[in-house]
């Protein structure tokens, strides 16, 4: 679980549980991870689960949202939530 040990991803946490903190982990990987981190997430959680957590994310910036929306081949309106 090298990805979970990266301080570039989890600089502010010490103990992280991949089951309990899945949303947090996936959001950090989508925002700050590299290709190997993303591949780890897909292998560990599965592509559909990563996509579902992506859609629930409220922390990713617009640029990241648009990138991952394109990657998962989703309608842009489904990915970008209007500002409240």
N, C-alpha and C positions, 0 to 999 in steps of 0.2 A: 504493500500500500504506500508506495513512494509518494504518490500524489497527495495523500493526506498529511504527509510530513513536510510539505513545502511551505516555508515561511512567506514566500511570495504570494501564496494563496490564503494562508491562514495565519497571518501575522498577529492577530488579536485574540486567538484562542489557543488553549493548551490541549484539552482533551476533546476529541471530536468523534462522534459515533456515526458511522456511515448510514446506518438504518434510521436512527433517531433524527439526524440532522441533514437528511437528504436534500431538502429544498435549499438550505443554506449552502451546502457543498456544491450543488449543481449551479447555483447562481454565481458563486465565486469562480468556478471553472469557466462558465460562459463569459464572465466579465474579464477575468485575468489569466486564465489558463492558456496553456499551449496545446499543440495538437496531441501530444501524448497524454495530457490531462483529460482532454475531451474523449480520447479513445478509451481511457480508463473508465470514465463515467458511462460510456456506451456499453462497455463490457460488463461493468458492475451492475448498473441499473437497467440497461436495455434502452434502445433508441426511443421507444414510445414513452417510457417513463420520463426520460430526459426532456422530451418534447412537451409532455404534460406539465412538468415543473417549470419549464421555460414559459409556457402560457400563463402560469400563475404568478410569475415573477413581477415584482413591483419595484425592484431595485436597479434593473439594467437601464443604461442610458439609451437614448433613441437610436444612436448609431449601432449599438450592439443588438438592439431589438430588431432593427431592419436586416442586419446581417443574418441573425439566426432565423428570422422569419423566411428569408430567402433560402437558407440551408435546408430548413424543414419543409420547404415548398408550401408555405401557408399564405393565405390571403393577408395582405398588409393590414387591412382593417381588423382582422382577428388578433393581430399582434400588438398594434399600437392603440393604447387606451387614451381617450381624450383626457386632458388635464382637468381635474375637478376643482 
